[in-house]
Amino acid sequence: MSLTQTLKVENLSIAFGGLKAVDDLSFHINEGEIYGLIGPYGAGKTTVFNCITQFYKPNNGKVIFKSIKNEDVNLVEKNTHDIIRLGLVRTFQNVELIQDLSLLENLLIG
């Protein structure tokens, strides 16, 4: 059985001033696989997700996502709204719900 690469990160790098937060990271995730990204505080885990979703623009590298139409899309060339339309969404570490809204309404805002 051939596995489809759903997400492929190639040579991803980002620096903030002189600090290399992510340096030449590459990995792929096949369809149906579940992975966790672990490491100590400040290791760059959240920065990797911020680069994948284009919350941050990486200095180098590609983030290839297999779209619903089975097309390889380089997310680095897309804005956040285009990425969401492709079906790739994220949540933030510190979620603040709007108390006057229902759970569904809070989700729809995201």
Order of alpha helices (4+ residues) and beta strands (2+ residues): beta-beta-alpha-beta-beta-alpha-alpha
